[in-house]
Amino acid sequence: MKRKKNMKKAVSMLMLLVFLTGSIAGCGKEKATVSETEETVETVGTEESDVSGSSSSMVATTNAADNELSGSLKQKYAGSESNKYQWANPIYNVERDHEFVYEQVGTRYLEDDTMYDDVKVYIDNDFVHPIMPDIEYDADKETLTIKPVEGVTALNFISEDDSDEVDYETRDWGNAPKYWIVQYNDFATGEALPKPVVTLFTVKAGIDAPTVTFDVDEKGYARLSWKAVPGAESYRIYEMDDSKEYGISLESPYLVGETTETSFTEFKEKDEFYNEEEGATTQNLEFYDYGIKDEESGLSMVYCVVAVSGEKTSNVSNLIYQKDVRDRLVTSMVYDYEEAGEDEADYERVKEKVADLPAYQLVEMADTSIAPMAIDYANATWKENELGMADEGNLSIEIHAWIQGTDFKIVMYVTQATASTIDSDLAALAERQKSLTGKSADVKPQNDIDYVPSNDNSGDSKGQSDAKTETETEETTEVSDAEEADETGDEELAEGNDKEEISDEELAETNDEEEISDEELAETNDEEEISDEELAETNDEEEISDEELAETNDEEEISDEELAETNDEEETGDIEETGDIEVTATSALSEYIATYMLCHEEAIDLSMFPEAGDSDYLVNAVMEAYSQNPLIGSLNRYGYDYSTSTLYLEYEYSEEEQKEMQEAVLAEADKVVSEIITDDMSDVEKEFAINNYLCSSAEYDYGALENAEANNFETVDHEYAHSFTPYGVLLNKVGVCASYSGAFKVLADKADLECYVVTGYLNGNLPHAWNRVSLDGQWVTVDSTNNDNEKYVNALLNIPDYMSSGLLVEDDTYLLSDALASMTADKEESEFYRVENKYYNPDELQAELEILLEKGETFTIRTDYTITEDEMREILQTALTNAQVPEVKVYMFLGVLTVEMP
């Protein structure tokens, strides 16, 4: 999954081959034509696996225009899970009654009616739940035609009350955001294709669809947000059933609500007992997965947003799956009625002293799991109460506090409060809670990629121009299609790619409609003459192998000046030499993107990767590239031009600053690893050494956290940017979780540990980053940011998933989904306190506590993660009595117990 790069000269040669061999390889290769009324595609077979066509053809063929990097990466990942499909060029904004025609399918279907097994159409990118369009075979023409069924086959919401009946007199693909055609078998023979061929297509609508994001607001409620759609007067929020067996129920969407705003939180009215003073008793019940207990149906919900303009509606937005967000949403507080009886003030809420009040309140999440949420004592209030008789000079009081990150108020009782110290006691509790709430501050780059292209049929992403820096001044790529250039804006495109400018004339000279002679090639390449035959040998079956390129590169060296002459006063997209940098990725696309991002490329041509046209896949690939390669630095935003297959990137630092940062971080990493890692260390010892180094040498940057919070974790001011990169904790010795986790990965790579950065949320809604490390073939979770805590040293060093899941909630963007499935951490042998022999079962905890208390020194040990605060306090109190120790300060977190002696 890692690849080293040092490639300036190699890519210089490579770019020459792109412009020369690409045109040669295109000559004479027949392309299937597309008529004005129907998509005509060439048959995909076992011998001829290409389906060529126009700009909207069914398959993008791999040819000599693919540069060496993309070609070698595709070979590298040829057998990987991420490369199990052959992707076609996507087809955007087809008419609602559009038909897809496969030609030259043979006569097999005269005897074998299996076309529905050979090709299927899906509306989910997992390719699990197909829809059933009509597929017709024409024996005379030997064609297969895929037609939308009569009537709407997906999401009918023409009227506000959803009362309109389906019109079965017409054919209509409906309003799903995306469709995927997957061909599994050779049409002529019925044999399985080496790789199923996937073709994404979208359907034109009356108005553009919004692109929706999900998050949790400050009170813990689910929130959908989107950018304003041009021309939209309002937005409707729908929900649909989603079952494991049948997928999404398309025929009967339920209208949840309608708004003129660009966000929505009112999924269900607050319960009848809610008021602003007392807070909620339940929340987010709309997302509570009642069906999760039914393994057979696995019933869940899906949510989407539709833009409305008069009588026009958009297709649905991207879908928000309940199952993907349930673990971030709190639904209710958990009471122990067995101990507390019918009194809501359960036994954990009644204490003798303020100092004994609980640190956490257990809550139930929408996925039915239980998680601890910290109590906010900083804003707590109190009043006298008649719950119990207080001793003389003391008060019986009740304390009101909020559960952090929720809309729940908790009421607790103290029977022996010292009147003169209540306020100071509460202040001490607030200080205690600071060490419990954890440290996080991960800021993700802004995603300006529209989920599907706009309906103007240009394929342009509305977010494309937003993803360019304002300081770009050099000339850039021009689009040869005048209409597309008008729609996109020549100036915007010029800002996007400051590495090269390709004019219409130059494109004409290099496209497959013009022949380049040997003499012209010889003039271009002063060192050697490349004939058509030699190029054909170099590009055997449209693939350039690493060996062939190496041989070519050994025979000649092409300087930047020669390339400039070749490309007529312009510089091609050279990758600057950045030293010995490891690239971490799980797919050819993400490694390709990461390689260029490490070199500060601001416009990356992805035309060699048809799968990039699927925004789900592209966003995941971009985020994997960015998350797993922290030497990229800070990426502010990214966008995609669907019409030119160009990824645009905006960085926080300049190219020169990025290179300086990389050099400094790598030099410091070499120095650190040489000091803390030895050859005789085991993998666990290496991991502990890296974690302990970061905890001992760096400090958490609370200023950067406050700045990120002030910007709603969307951006940070430039002065804090380094605290979100490895440079922060390694060079400046201060940083936030993004810096700790990035530095951890850089050091782990140097120490030959397989390591990934994990992104997600702390306590459900605080953006956070940590790491996964492979130790002897088993994955473990390590959060060095929060291990750097003097009260709970290394509490999150190699804890299993069943414990970390309630605290560390992963998202699914830091790795491609195919790689995520195998990264489970279910072992405890490497957990820090077990390795250090400081772990004790609950039944042996009291005896050990008595021994440690008698020594009279501060200590930290661990017991079962699931032990409650009260259970721990009861054991500790008995140990204190037996050891004759009158009073200590106690800190408890996930089974970790720190006792400070007076």
N, C-alpha and C positions, 0 to 999 in steps of 0.2 A: 503493500500500500504506500510505500515511500519511493521517491525517485530523486536522484541527485541531478542538478542541472548546472552547466557551465557552458553556455551555448552561443555566444555572440556570433562567432564566425560560422558556426554550423547553421544558424538560422539565416545569416546573410546569404549563404549558398542556397539554403532552403527556399527563401523568398524568390530567388531567381527561378528556381524550378517551378514554383507556383505560377509565375507569370508566363513561363515558356512551355513547360510540358503540359500544362492544363489545356492550352489551346490546341496543341497537337493531339492530345488524347481525345478531345472532343470532336475532331474532324472525322467525318464518316460514320459517327455513331448515330444510328437512327433514333429519333425521338417520336414517341407516339403523340398524335395531335389530340387536342381537346376541342370539341365542337362548342358552339355558342350555347347549346341547350342541354348538353349532357357531358358528364365526365367520362372520357374514354381512356381506358388503361390497358396496358399490355399484361398478358397473363404472367403470373409468378409461378415458376415451375422449379423442378428439382435441378434442371440443368441451367436454365436461365433464371437467376434469382432477382434480376432487376425488373422493376416496373418503371419505365421512364415516361416522361411526359413534359408538359409545359411547366410554367412556374407553379402550377397547382397539380403537378404530377403526383402519382401515388407513392413513389419511392425516390428518395434522393440517392443517386448512385455515388459510390466512392470512386473517385478518379484522380488523375495526377494533379489536379488543382488542390487536393488535400496536401497540406504541407507535411514535412517529415515528422513534426511533433504529433499532429493529430493521427497520422498513419501509424506511428510507432505505439502511441497510446492505445489505439484501437486493437492492435495486435496484443499488447500487454494484457488488456482486459478481455480478450476474446472469449475466454472460458469462464469469466466471472458471472456472478448472479446478476450484476448490473447490465450485462450484455446479452441477456437471454432472448431479446427481441431484435428484429431488424426494423428500424424506424423509417417511415416514409416522410416525404415532405408534407407538412400539414397543409390543409385546405381551409381557408378562412372565408366565412360569410357566404356560404352557398345559399341559394334560394330555398325557401321553405319546402318546395316540392322537388328539390334536386334529386337526380338519379345518378347512381354510379354504375358505369358499364365496364365489365372486364371482357376483353376480346381474346379470341383464339383459345378458348377453353376446351376445344375438342368436342367429341361426341359421347363422352363417358356418361353423361346424364340421361341419355336415351335409355340406358339400362339401369342406372344407379342414381336414384334421387336423394343425394346426400349433400346438396349444396349448403344446407343449414348446419352441417357439421364442418364444412370446409371453411366457412367464413361467418363471423358473427359481428354484431354491433353492440357496443357497451356504452353505458353512461357513467361507469365508474372506472377509474384508472387502475384498479386492481384486477380488472377483467374477470369479475366473479359473476355479475348479474347482467346477462344480455337482455336487450329488448328484442322484439320480434318484428323486424321490417319484412316486407315482401321481397323474396328473391325469385326472379323469373329467368328461365333458361330458354334461349332462342336457338333451336336446332339448326335453322337455316343459316343464321349468322355466326353460330357457335359463340354466343356471348352470354354472360351472366349480368343481370341488372339488379342492383339493390335499390329498392324503392321504399319511401316511407309508407307506412300502412295508411289505410283510409281512416281519416279522423286524426285527432291530435294524439300522439303516442307519449307525450311527456308534458307534465305540468300545465294544466289549463287554468288560467286565472284572468280571463278577459275582463270580467266585471268585478267590482269591489266585493260583492257578496257571493261570488263564485257560482252564480245561478245559471249561467249560460250553458246550454247543452252542447255537447261535442258535435261538430258538423262532419258527418260520415260521408259526405259527398266529395270531400276534397282529401288530398294527401298532404300531410304536413309533418315535418320532423319534430315539431313542438318547440319547447322553450328551455330545454336543458342547456347548461352553459357549454358543454363540450360533448362530443361523441368520438368513440374510437372504433374504427373498423379493424378487425384482426383476422387475417387469413392464416389458417393453420395448415392446410393441406394443398398439395398441387392439384389444381382443377382438372388437369388432363388425366392424371394417374391415381389421384386419391392418396398418394404417399405424403407423409408428414414432411413439411418443410424443415430444413435445418434449423431455422429460427422463424417463428411466426412473424408475419409482416404487419406492423401497426401503422394505421393512418388516422391521425387526428383531424376532425373537421368541426367547424362551428357554423351556426345558422344565423342568417341576417334577421334583425328585428327592427321594430319601429324606432327604438331609442337605445343608446348604449346601456349596457348593464354595469352596475356598480361593482367594485372590487372590495370585499368586506374583510375586515380584520376582527378578531375576537380578543377581548381582554376583560379584566376585572376592575371595577371602579374602586374608589377609596373605601367604600363600605362593604365591599365583597360581592356586589351584584354583577351578574353577567352583563356584558355590554358588547353590542355590535357597532362598529364604526366604519365609515366609508367616505370617500371624497365626493363632493357634489358632482352630479352628472349633468353636463350641459343640456339645458332644455327641460330638465326634470322638474315637475311641480310638486311631487311628493314621492314617498317611498313606502312600499308595503312589505311587511315582514311576515313570512310564511313558515309553517312547520309541516313536516311530513313524517310518516312512519318509516322506520328503517329497521328491518329484521334481518337476522343472520341468514335465514333461508331464502327470502325473496328480494332482499335489497330494499331500495326506496320505493314507497308507494307513490306512483306518479300521478294517478288519476284524481286524487282528492286532497290537494293542499289545503291546509287550514290557515285562515287569515288571523295572525296573532295581533297585529296592530298596524297603524299607518301613521306616518310622521312627515313633517316638512323639514325636520332637522337631519343631520348626517350622523346621528347615533341613536341607539335605542337600548333602554334598560328595562322598560316596564313589561316584562314577559308575563307576569301575573300580578294582580293587585296584591298589596301587602295584606297579611291576615287581619282579621277583625280586631285583634287585640293590639295592633300596632299603633304607637304614637311616637312623636319625635323625642319625647322625654325618656320614655322607657325602652324605645327601640323595638326590634322585631322579636318574635318568638320562633319564626321560621323564615327562610329566604331561599330563593332559587329552586323552589319546588318544581318549577317547569322543567328543570334539568335533572331532577332526581330520577334515576333509572330504575323504576319499579320492575321493569322486565329483566334487569340484569340477573335476577335470581332464577329466571326461567331460561335455563341453558338451551332448551330446544328452540325457542323463538329468538332469544337474544334481543328482544324488542328495545329499540331506542328511537331517538328523534333526529331529524336533520332540519337545519334552519337556513333560510336564504332571504335575500332582499331583492325586490323588483322595483325598478324606476318607472314612474308613471308620468306621462305628458298628454293631457287630454284623453283621447281614446286609445292612445298608443301605450304599450307596455314593453319593457325590455325583456330579454331572456332573464333567467334567474342568475343571480350572482354566483360566485363560488359558494360551495356548500359548507356550512359549519356543522360538523358531526358532534352530537351530544357525547358520544363515547370518547371523543378526543379531548373534551374540556371538563368532564365530570370531576376529575381529581383535583381541579383548581377551585371548585365552588363549594362553599359551606352551606349546609341546609338547616342544621339545628344544633343546639347544645346537647351534651350527653349528661344525663343525671343517673345517679346510682340509687334508684328507688328502693332497692333491697335493703340498703343501709339507712336511707333517709326516711323511709316510709312515704307518706303522701306529701311531706313538706318539701317544697322546692329548695329550701335552704338545706341541701344535703350535707352529709357529715363532713365533706371536704371543705365546706364553706363556714363552718363554725369552729373558731379557734379561741384560745385563751389570750394570745398576744398578737399584735399586729404583725410582728416579724414572722409569725408562723403561717400567714396567709399564703395560699397556693401561688405558684408562679404561672401555672397554665390552667386553662379550661379545656377539657376534651370536647371536640366538636365532631359531628358526622358530616362527611363530605357527600356530594351528590352521587358518588360511585359507591356509597355505603361504607367506605373505609372510615376509620377513626383517626383523628390527628390532634395533636396538642397545639393550641393557640395561646400565645403569651397574653397576659392581662396587663392593661395599661394603667399603672398606678400613678403615673405622672399627672393625670387629669382626674384622679379619683376624688370623690366628695364623701363626707361622713356626717352622721347625725346620731343623737342618742337613741337607744332602743330598749325596750322592756323585755327582750328575749330571755335574759337570765339575770340573776342577782350578782352584781359586782361587789368585790371586796371594798372596804372603806378606802376612799381616795381614788378608786378606779371607776371607769364607766363601762356600761354595756352599750356598744355602738353597732351601727350597720354602715357598711362601706359600699358605695356604688362606683363601679368601674366598667369600662368598655373592653370587649375582647378585640385585640388588635386585628385590623383587616376585616372586620365584620360589622353588622348592624345590631349586635347583641350587647345588652347591658347585663352585667352580673352583679348580684347583691350578696355580700358576705357579712359575717357577724363576728364580732370580737367581744368576749364576755368579761375580760379583765384588761381593758385599755387604760393606760396611764394618761390621765387627762392632760397633763402638761407636755407630753411628748408625742401625741398622736400625729401632729403634722410632720414632725421630724422623722417619726417612724415610717410614715407613708413616703416621705422623700427618700429614705433609705431603701424602701422597697422599689421605688422607681429606678434608683441606681442599680439595684440588683437585676432588674428586668433588662437593662441595657445589655448586660452580658448574655442574656438569653435570646434576644430577638434575632441575633445573627447579623452578619455583615454581607451586603450584596450591593451590586451596582453595575449591571451589565447593560450596555446600550447597543442595540442592534442597528445596523444601517437602515435607512429608510428605503422601503421597497416601492419603487415607482413603476413596477411592471403591471400593466393591466392584466387581469385574469384571462381575458380574451381580447383580440383586437377590436377596435372600434368598428361601427357598422358602415363606415364610408368605403369599405372594401379596399382601403389603401394598405391595410395591415400595420399601420403605424400605431405604436404605443403612445397614448397621451402622456405617459410619464417620461418619455424619452428625453425631451428637452430639459426637463427638471433635473435629470440625473447628470448634467454636465456642469463643470465648474464655470464660474463667471469670469475667471482670469484667463481662459484659453484664448490664444490669439492667432495660432498658426492655421494655414489652410488644411482642409480635411477632405475626406471622401465625398465625391459627388455621386448622386444616383443617376444612372444612365437613362432611366425612364423619366421623361419630363414631367408627366403628370404626378408621379410619386415625389419628384423633387419639389413641385409646387406645394403639394399637400404637407410634406414634412418640413419644408423650409430649408433652402440651400444653406443659409447662414447657420441654422441649428445643426445641420449635419456637419458643417465645417467646424463648428465648435466641438463636435463629439469625437473626432478622430484626428488628433494632431500629429499622427505619425506618417500618414501618406495621403496623397491626392491622386485619384484615378479619374482622368477625364473620359468623356464619351469616346473620343478618338482612340485613347489608349485601350479602353475596354474593347473597342472594335478590333484593335490590332491583336488582342489576346484571346478573343472569344472563339467559339468553335465554328464560326462562319467564315473565318479567314485563315488561309494557310500561311505558315511561316517557313520560309525556305531554309535550307542548310546554310546558305550564305548569310542570311539575316541572323541566324543563330550564331554563326561564327563571329559576326561583327559584335554581337552582344557579349559574347564570351571570348575575350581576347586570348585566353589561355588554351582553349581547345574547341574543336568543331564538333557539335552534337547533331547527328543526323536523325531523321525521323525514325530510322530503324533502331539506332542506339537508344533513343528516348523510349521507344516501344519496349525495348528490353529492360530499360530502367523501370518502366512503369508496367510491369507484367500484371495483366488483369487489374489495372488501375490501382495498384498498391505499390508503394515504395518501401522496400525493406530497410531495416537499420544497416545491414551489411552493404547494400547497394549505395546508400547515401554515404556511408563511411568511405567506400571506395572512391566515390565521386569527389568527396571532400578531400581525400588524401591526394588526389591528382591535381587539384587546383584550389587556390585560395582567392576568394573574391572580397575585396575591400569594400568599405562603405562608399568610397568614391566611385568605384566601378558600378556598384548597385545604383548609385545616384544617376550615373550616366545611362544605365539600363532603363531606369524608370523615368528618364527625361525630367531632370531637375527636381526630383523628389526623392525623399528618403523612405524606404520601406519600413515595415514595422519590426525593426531589429529588437531583439530582447537583449537588454544591457546585461553585461556580466555582473552577477551579484555574488559570486563566490560559491562556496560549498554549502548550498542550502538544500535541505531535504524537503520534498514535497509530499504531503500526506493527502491521500484521496482514496475513494473506493470505486471510482468510475473514470473512464476516459474523459468525459466532459468536465467533471469537477477538477481533475488534475490539469487539464488543459487551461481551464479558467484560472486556477491557482498559480500556475506557472507564469502566466502573463500578469496577474495581479501582483506577484512578487517583484515584477519588473516595472510596476507602476503604469501599465498600459491603461489608457482611459477609454479605449474603444476596441473591443475584441470581436473579430469576425467569427461567428459560430455557424456559418453556412455549411460547414462540413459535418455538423451534428444536427440532423433533423429533429432529434428528440428535444432540442432546445426550444422548439416551437410550442411545446407543451409547458405552459407557465408553471404548473405544479412541479414538474421535473427540473425546470431551469432554476426556479427559486431555491429549491433544495440543493441543487448543485452549486449555486453561488454561495449559499450559506455554509455548505460543507467546506468549500474551498477557503472561505474566509475564517471560519471557526477553527479549522484544523491546521491552519498555517499562520500562526500569530505574528510571524515576521512581516506579514503584509502591512501591519500597523493599524491605522484607523481608517475604515471605509465609512464615509458619510451616507452615501446613497447609491442606488443603482437602478437602471432602467433598461428597457429593451425595445428596439425598433423592429417590429415584426416584418416590415417590408424589406429590410436589408439584412435581417438576421444578425444584428449588431448589438452587443451588450455594452452599455455605457456605464462608466464608473466615476465616482467623485470621491477623492481621498482627502483626508484632513491635512496630510503633509505633502510637500512637494516631492518630486522624484529624487532630488538630491538629499533632502531630509530623510526620506525613506531609506535610501542606501546607507547613509551615515548611521541611522538607527540599527539597521541590520548588522552592519560591521561591528558596532559597539556591543550589541547584544550577543552576537556569536563569540566575540573575543572574551566577554565577561563569562559566558556560559562555559567556554573551554577552561577558563581559569578556575571557576567554581567546581566543575566536575573533577578537575585534576586534584583539587583539595579535599573533596568529600567522598569521592568514589575510588575504591581500590579494586584490583583485579580479582581478589578472592571473595568479594561480596556476593551474596545471593541476590536475587531480584528483589526480595522483600527488604533486605538491608539497604539496597540502592534506593528503593522507594522511600523508606523511612528517612534516609539521609537527605534526600531532596526536600521532602516535606518539612523536616526539622530545620533545614537551612533557611527555607523561605520564612518559616515562623519566627526564627531567631534573628534574621538579618533585616526583615522588612516590617514596616508599620502600615496599618490600614489607613487609607487617605479619606478621612471623614469629610474634608472639604470637597473632594471630588464627588463623594456620595451626595452631599447637600446640593451640589451643583446639578447633578443628574436628576435628583428629586425635583428641583426647581424647574427643570426642563421636561418633567414627566417621563424621564428615562428615554427620551427620544433623541436628544443631543446633549453634548457637553461643551462648555467653553474651551477655547483652544488651550488655555493655560493648564487645563486638567487632562488634556488628551493623552499624555504619556502614561497617566495613571490607569489607563485602560489597555495598555500594551505591555509586553514583557519588559520594555525599557524601564517602566515605572519601578517595579520591585527589584529588578536586577541592578540598575544603574542609580536611580534616584532613591532607592530603598523605601519608597512609598507607592501604594497602588490599591486598587479595588479588586474585586473578585476576578474581573476579566484579566487583570495584570497578573495576579497570583496563578490562575489556571494556565494562562499563556506561557508564563515563565516556567511553570512546572513541566509543560510539554516540551519546551525547548531543552531543558535540562534532562528530561527523560529520554529524548531522542539522542542526546549526546551520550547518555549512559546505556544505550541500546535496550531501552525498555519500550515495549509497545504501549502507546499512550494516546488517548484522545481527550479533547476538550468537550465537555458536556454543557449544553446550555438549557436553561429552563427557569424555574422560579423557586424562591425560598419562601416557605410558608404559603405557598399557593399563588401569590401575586406579586412578589418582589423579584424583578429580573436578576438572574444569578448565573454564575458559571463555575464549574468544578471539573474534575477529571475522572476518567476511567483508565485503569492500568491493568495489563495482563501480567499476572504472576503465576509462573509455571502452568500456563494454559487456562487459568481461571481469572475472570474479571473481578476487579474490586473497585469500590467507590472511595475517592479521597477528595475532601474539601479543605485544601490547605488554608484558604481564607479564614474559615471558621475554626480550624484546628489551632489557629493563632489566637488562643484565648486562655488567659492564665487561670481562669476558674474551671475550664473544661478542656484541658490540654488534650489535643488529638482525639476528641470525642467523635469526629467524623473521618477517622483514618481506617479505611477498609471495612466499613460497616456493610451488612448485606442489604439487598433491595427491600426486603420486607420491613426493615426499620427505616431506611432512608426515604422510602416512597412517600411517607406522610409529611416529611420535611422538605425533601428535594424533589420537586416535580419536574420531570424532563419534558422538553418539547420534542418535536420530531424534525427539527431543521438542521441539527449539527452533523448529521450523517444521513446519507441516502437510506431510505427505509429498508432496503434489502440487507444492509449491513447492521441495522439495529437489532434484528431478531436474535442474533447470537450473543449479544453483549449483556447477558444477565449476570448479576452478582449474587449468588445464593450461598456462598461459603463463608464461614466465620473463622477459619483457622488462622487467617492472616490479620484479623482485627487487632489493633494496636495493644489493647489491654490484655488480650489473651497471649500475644507474643511476649509481652513484658511480664507475664505472670502476675498481673494485677486485676485479674477477673475472678470473681467469687460468685458461686451460686447463692441464691437467697437463703438457703438453709445453712450455709457456712459463713454468711456475711457477719452475723453478730459477733461470733468468736474472733474473727479477724479485726473487726472494728475495736473490740476491747484491747487487743494487742497494740494496735496503732495508737489508740487514745492514751494508753499508759506511757507511750514514748514521749508524749507532749509536743509533737511536731505536726505541722500542717501536712496533710496527705491527700492524695486523689486515687480512688479505686473505681472499679466498675462492677455492676451486677447485671441481671437481665434487663434488656431494654424495656420490657413491658411492666416493670414494677411501678406502682403508683407512688406519688409523693407521700401519701399517708402511710403506706406500707413501709417505705423507707424511713420515715420519721419514727415510726413505732419501733423498728429494729434499732435505730440509732439511739433513741431514748433509753431503751433497755441497756444498751452498751455503755452509755454515759453513766447510768446509775451504777452498773457493776464496776466500771473503771473509776468511779468516784470523781468524775470530771463534771463540774457544775454547769458550765455553759460554753458553747462553741458557736461559730458562724458556719452555716451550712449552705451549700450550693448544689443543686441537683438538676441533671439534664440527661435524658435518654439513658438512664441507668448509671450515669457517671455521678459520683459523689465526691465533692471536695469539702473537707473539713478544715477550717482555720482555727487554730488554738488561740486563746486569749493572750 
